[in-house]
Amino acid sequence: MTGFVGALHEFHDAEFVQGWADRFVPSPPRLALFNMVLAEIDQLPMRDPNVLELGLGPGYMARHILERHPTLHYEGLDFSAAFFQVARRTLGDLTSRVTFTQADLMNQSWPKLLARRPHAVISTWALHDLGGQQAIADVYRRCWEILPKGGILVNGDFIKPDGTAWEYEAGRFEVAGHLDLLRQAGFTDPRSLQHFEIEIDNPTAAQNYACLLAVK
Ligand SMILES: C[S@@+](CC[C@H](N)C(=O)[O-])C[C@H]1O[C@@H](n2cnc3c(N)ncnc32)[C@H](O)[C@@H]1O
């Protein structure tokens, strides 16, 4: 069997955004990805690292991490005011620990809008929506520029699994392609930590994502 894997989104439409958030309340494998991201943050040497999430969305990862790490500073970047509203509801009392930064990752000056320099840049299920490899390569480059030495980029995102006969939207491509782009951005030894919800033969748009780690 073959087919096409991709999804269309209306990120600025409040009804669509709430519906998306309701459909994707984190499942056990998605929570496992959050724990993997958190474990990398926990290895940073400072007690109160600055963490930047690209694509805050409904704030599920933000809540998971903030509940488990009382001292880090969290900045959530997104271009969608509608998603910020949902994130505020998800975060509740934790909202006061989050800096909300409205910016478009397709505009290369987004780093200038950041409140502080991050020690960790994290992202889940967001960058594939930029539409292709060049846009993701640009984000990887900007991340390398803003991170200090020893800073980390952890990107958990949808990928095209090896060995598939299916066609995937351009923002979903092989892990090897991501690792190449990370190296081209300046990261010396990027690696994939895990492939989640692997489904080769009959995939949905919500399966097949990998956790990629790059250290500056
Ligand atoms: C799937 S959500 C992220 C989910 C989030 N990691 C969580 O755990 O709740 C993807 C987010 O990326 C944002 N996004 C997509 N394209 C963007 C762009 N060009 N600039 C900034 N944010 C963007 C969307 O608005 C959406 O909020």
The ligand as a Gaussian input file, in Angstrom:
#p B3LYP/6-31G(d) Opt

LIG

0 1
 C        2.141000      21.109000      16.867000
 S        2.283000      22.681000      17.499000
 C        3.547000      22.422000      18.700000
 C        3.105000      21.599000      19.874000
 C        3.927000      21.849000      21.109000
 N        5.298000      21.401000      20.954000
 C        3.328000      21.200000      22.328000
 O        3.935000      20.286000      22.901000
 O        2.224000      21.580000      22.735000
 C        3.184000      23.517000      16.214000
 C        3.226000      25.009000      16.429000
 O        4.153000      25.566000      15.487000
 C        3.681000      26.849000      15.160000
 N        4.269000      27.301000      13.900000
 C        4.077000      26.762000      12.667000
 N        4.722000      27.491000      11.738000
 C        5.332000      28.519000      12.397000
 C        6.128000      29.618000      11.994000
 N        6.424000      29.830000      10.695000
 N        6.607000      30.458000      12.931000
 C        6.298000      30.268000      14.241000
 N        5.524000      29.263000      14.697000
 C        5.041000      28.400000      13.789000
 C        2.169000      26.685000      15.068000
 O        1.487000      27.904000      15.222000
 C        1.892000      25.717000      16.216000
 O        1.533000      26.408000      17.374000

